[in-house]
Amino acid sequence: MRRFWSALLLLALPLQAPLQAWNATGHRIVAAIAYDRLTDKARARVDELLRQHPDFKALLGRDAFLAASVWPDVIKGDNRFYDDTRPNVQPTPLLPDFAGVGFLNMARHTNWHYIDFPFSPDGTPLELPRSPNALIEIRRILKEASISVHDLPWLVHLTGDVHQPLHCTSRFTKSLPHGDQGGNLVFVTPGRNLHALWDDLAGTDTTDAYVNRYATEITAEFVNGNGQRPRLSRDPKRWVDEGFDLAKREVYNFGPESGSREHPVPLPPAYEANARRIARIQLAKAGFRLAAALNSKLGR
């Protein structure tokens, strides 16, 4: 019976579009770019690891890798897992299938998905990022001697997350003195929150045809005319710093207002076109950087 429900979960993976990360389309695009750039040895090791994961036994190879990219968002609504950020929460029992592949607990780790580097345009006092967070967890995984079955989906997912600029910051203003939660508390035309706008910039089509086409297009854009990709830092702190700078410079360039559902902040005419351009670059960077990290860890 558990295998049956795991299979249903796998079918649902591409359809999830939580408001706390690139949506499922964005994560699958990052994963598609990365998987196609793995060395033969790294790809074989990735495939072997995912075959051991209880939730990916019904999928193989690239399909499992793309599903794994969304898995940390999917488990936010999975009753097998518990919200470890809630005080006095009762952990759900470790399932035998998960124990067999090295899971230590069934926590959802919802605070792993972002790191809120603070800034304020109006002098509001700042609050430092809390831990654990995305940067701490990416660094932890990359420092391990190898990558575990448990950590592989997290590395794939979190690498995508920190390339969404609003996963790297929280803006503090007099109207939101404890931060805007990565734009989730800022409402812009036509009545959506800023974070959701950025999540969906790559579209919402999760089909292989769309994801592969988009990945191919932005890869071609990303590689320069000499056929060589730009040099990219392998330091996750640099990835987060880039996102933080983009957020301050490009995401919040409409002014200090936060708006409301009833009275959203009007965006400049070219805002969304520029945001889509940035998203294409960030998604491509995430894919190339993820491939480099996996090749380094698993391709030796």
N, C-alpha and C positions, 0 to 999 in steps of 0.2 A: 504493500500500500504506500509506503514512504517513497518508493521509486516512482509510483504513479504521480504523487504530488510534486516530486522533484521535476518530473517531465513537464508537468503543467507550469511550474515556475519558469522553466527554461523557455517555454513557448511565450511566456509573458514578458521575458526580459527585454526584448527590443521595443516593447510597447510602452514602457514606463517613461515618464517625463517629469521627474520631480523638480521642484522649484529651487533646489539647493545645489545645483551643479549645472555644467553643460547638460542639456537634455540627452536622452538616449541616442539621438542622432549624432550629436557632437562627440560623445564618448566613443561611439562605434566608428566614426570617421578617424579619430586619433588612433584607435586600435588597428584599423585597416592599414593606415600608413605605416605604423610600426611593424605589424606582422610581416608585411611585404618586404621589409628591410632587415629582417633578422637573418643572421648567418644560418647555414644549414644546421650547425651544432646547437645554436641557441634555439632555433625553431623546434628541433627535435626534443630538446629539454623542456621547452614550454608546453609542447603537446603532451609529453609524458606527465608533467605535473598536473595539467588540467584533466587528464584521464583519471587521476586519483581523486579529484575533487567530487564529492557526492552530487553536487548540483550540475555537473557538466558531463556526466557519463553518457548522456543521450546525444552529445554533440562531439564532433571531431575537429581537430586542427584549427583552422582559421575561424570557423563558426563558433567554436568554444571560446576562442580568444576574444572575439567581439562580444559574445554574451558576458564573459567575465568582466569586460570593461564597465558594464552597467550594474553588475551584481551588488556592489556596495550600496547603491541607491535602492535596489529592489528589496533588500533585507530590512529597510526602514519600515516596511509594511508587512513583514513576515513574522507571524506569531511564534515561530521557532526561536527567534532572536529577541532580546530584551533591550530596552533603552537604558544604557548604563549611565546616562547623564542625569537621570531622575534620582532624587534622594531616597534612600531606603528601598530601592527597587529590589524585587526578588528575582535573582537570575533564573532564566529558564534552564532546564537540564541539558547537559551536553549529550547530543545524540550519538549513539554508537558509531554511526557512519562517519561523523565528524571527528570523533576521538581517534579513529583509525588513521586519519591523515594529519594529525598534529594540531587540531584546534585546541586552544586552552580554555575557551569559554564561548558563549553564544551572544556576545555583546554586539550591538549595532554600530558602536563607535561613531555616532553622528557628529561628534566634534573633531573627527579626523579630517573632515572634508574641506577645511578652510583654515586660514590663519589671518586674524584681524589686526594687521598693522594699522595703527590709528593715524588720522590726521584731522585737522580742523581748519576751516576757512575763516572762522570768526573768533578764535581764541578760546573755545570751549575746552576745559581740561580733558586730557586724554586718559584712556585706560589701556594698559599694556595687553598684548595678546595673551590669552590663556593657553594652558597646556592640559592635555595633549592637543596637537594641531597637525595640519597637513605637513608642514615643514619638518617637524620632529619625526613624524612617522615615515616620511620618504627617506630621510637621513638614516633612520634606524634600519629600514629594510635594506638600503644600499650598503650599510656597514656590515651586515651579516655575511658570514662566510659563503652562504648560498641563499637562494630564495625559496621559501617554503611554499607548500600548497596553499596555506592560509593567506600568505602575504602577496602572492602573485596577483590576484585580482585587485588587491588594494594598491599595489604599485601602479598597475595599468590605469586604474581609476583616478588616483590622486595626482598622477602626473598630468592627466587631462584637467583635473580640477584647478590646479594652481596656474594654469594658462588661461583661465577665465579671470580677468582682472578683478572682478568683485569677490573672488575667493581669497584675495590677498589684502583686503582692507576693510575698515569700517570708518565711515565719516561721522565725526562728532560735531554737532551744532547745538545752538541754544534750544532749538525745538526738539532735538534728539540728543540729550546730554549723555546718554549711555551708548551712543552709536546707532547706526542705521542698519546693522546686521547685513553688511555687504550689499546695501541697496534694497533689501527686502522691505524696508519701511519707507522707501521713497516712491511716490506715485507719479507717473508721467503719462502724457497723452498716448493712447486714449484710455486712461483709467487702469493701467497695469502697473505692477511694480517694476522698478528699474532692473532688479536682478533677473526677473522673468524675461524681460526684453533681451538682455544679453545672453541668457541661456538658450534662447530659441533662434539666434542669429544664423545658424547653419540650416535652419528649417526643421521640420518635424517628421519628415519621411524617413522611416527606419528600414526601408527595404534595402536589400543588398544592391540592387541596381542604382538607387539614388546614392547610397553611401559610397559605393565604389566609384561612381562618376565624380562625385564631389571630391573624394580623396585624390583621384587622378588629376583633377583640375588644379587643386591648390598645391599639389606636389610640383606640378609643372610651373606654376607661378613662383613657387618658393625657390626652385633651382635656377641659378642665373644662366645667362646666355652661353657661358662656356661649358655648361653641363656639370658644373661643380656646385654643390650646396654650400651656403655660407657657413663659416665656422660658428659652432654653437657651444655655449658653456655647458658642462656636465654638472655644474654646481647647483643643487636645488635652491639654495639661497639666492642665487642670481636669477633663477626663474621667478621666484616670488618678488624680488626687487623690481624686475621688469613689469610684472603685473601691477604692483603698487604704483609705480610711476605712470603706467598707462591709465590706471584708475583716476589718479589726481589730474592728469593732463587731458584725457580724452573722454572718460566716462562721465565725470561730473562737470563738464565744461559748460553746462547750461545755467550754472549759478548755484547759490547756497540753499535754495528752497527745497523742501521735502514734499510738498503737496499733500493731497489726500485722495481717496477714491472719488470723492465728490468733486474735488477741485485739483485735478492733476496738473503737474508742471508742464507747460508747453515746451516741446523740444525744438531746437533750431531746424530749419528745413533739411539741411544735409546731414543731420545727426545720424540717422539710421543707416544711410549709405556708408558713412565713414565707419560706423560700428561694425557693419558687415565686412568691410575691408580689413579691419583689425582682427576680427574673429577668424578670417581665413588664414591670416599670418600666424595667429596664436595656435590654431588647431594644427597647422603644418609643423610648427616648431615642436609642439607637444609630441607629435608622432615621431619625428626624427630623434628627439631627445629620448623618448621611451625606447626606441630601437637601440640607440647607442648604449643606454643603461643595461638593457637585457643582453646585448651582445657582449658587453664587458663582464657581466656577472655569470652568464650561462654559456657563452660561446668559446670559453678557453679550454 
